[in-house]
């Protein structure tokens, strides 16, 4: 999951735009929290994203 995709879960349009402009890179914890607090996504959609975040964390551990 890319940072641009994670930005879709930021509730504020202005903050979302700022984060994309500065190229902010989310940690896994930040990404999971943003998905959790997002008001516009369904719970089922959130579960899919959380699973992607977990898989990416696992891959990062294997590659290190």
C-alpha positions as CSV (number, residue, x, y, z in Angstrom):
1,X,0.0,0.0,0.0
2,X,1.4,3.4,-1.0
3,X,1.5,6.6,0.9
4,X,-0.9,8.1,-1.6
5,X,-3.4,5.3,-1.0
6,X,-3.0,5.8,2.8
7,X,-3.8,9.5,2.3
8,X,-7.2,8.5,1.1
9,X,-8.0,7.6,4.7
10,X,-7.2,11.1,6.1
11,X,-10.5,12.7,6.9
12,X,-9.4,16.3,6.3
13,X,-8.9,17.2,2.6
14,X,-6.5,20.0,3.5
15,X,-4.3,17.8,5.7
16,X,-4.4,15.0,3.0
17,X,-3.2,17.5,0.4
18,X,-0.4,18.8,2.6
19,X,0.8,15.3,3.4
20,X,0.9,14.4,-0.3
21,X,2.7,17.7,-1.2
22,X,5.5,17.1,1.4
23,X,5.7,13.4,0.5
24,X,5.1,12.2,4.0
25,X,5.8,8.5,4.6
26,X,3.5,6.8,7.1
27,X,4.7,4.2,9.5
28,X,2.7,1.0,9.8
29,X,1.2,2.2,13.0
30,X,0.2,5.6,11.6
31,X,-1.3,3.9,8.5
32,X,-3.4,1.5,10.7
33,X,-4.6,4.4,12.9
34,X,-5.6,6.5,9.9
35,X,-7.6,3.5,8.5
36,X,-9.3,3.0,11.9
37,X,-10.4,6.6,12.3
38,X,-11.5,7.2,8.7
39,X,-15.2,8.2,8.6
40,X,-15.9,7.5,4.9
41,X,-14.8,3.9,4.5
42,X,-16.7,0.7,5.4
43,X,-15.5,-1.7,8.0
44,X,-15.1,-4.4,5.4
45,X,-12.9,-2.0,3.4
46,X,-10.9,-1.2,6.4
47,X,-10.3,-4.9,7.1
48,X,-8.8,-5.4,3.7
49,X,-6.4,-2.4,4.1
50,X,-5.4,-3.6,7.6
51,X,-4.5,-7.0,6.1
52,X,-2.4,-5.2,3.5
53,X,-0.6,-3.2,6.2
54,X,0.0,-6.4,8.2
55,X,1.4,-8.2,5.2
56,X,3.7,-5.3,4.4
57,X,5.0,-5.3,8.0
58,X,5.7,-9.0,7.7
59,X,7.6,-8.6,4.4
60,X,9.7,-5.8,5.9
61,X,10.7,-8.1,8.8
62,X,11.7,-10.9,6.5
63,X,13.7,-8.7,4.2
64,X,15.7,-7.2,7.1
